[in-house]
Amino acid sequence: MFTGIIEELGEAVRLDRHGDRAGLTVRGQ
């Protein structure tokens, strides 16, 4: 049960990081 929660949190963090990168790229352009 805990493993699944940790995996979901990890995925959310990865998506957030990608979103931040995309946002920074758009702002940079």
C-alpha positions as CSV (number, residue, x, y, z in Angstrom):
1,M,0.0,0.0,0.0
2,F,2.7,2.5,1.0
3,T,4.8,1.5,-2.0
4,G,2.0,2.5,-4.4
5,I,1.6,5.9,-2.6
6,I,5.3,6.6,-2.9
7,E,5.3,5.7,-6.5
8,E,2.4,8.1,-7.2
9,L,4.1,10.9,-5.3
10,G,7.3,10.2,-7.3
11,E,5.3,10.5,-10.6
12,A,3.7,13.7,-9.5
13,V,7.1,15.2,-8.6
14,R,8.5,14.2,-12.0
15,L,5.5,15.7,-13.8
16,D,5.9,18.9,-11.7
17,R,9.6,19.2,-12.7
18,H,8.8,18.7,-16.4
19,G,6.0,21.3,-16.1
20,D,8.5,23.8,-14.5
21,R,11.0,23.1,-17.2
22,A,8.4,23.7,-19.9
23,G,7.3,26.9,-18.2
24,L,10.8,28.2,-17.9
25,T,11.5,27.3,-21.6
26,V,8.4,29.2,-22.7
27,R,9.3,32.2,-20.5
28,G,12.9,32.1,-21.8
29,Q,11.8,32.3,-25.4
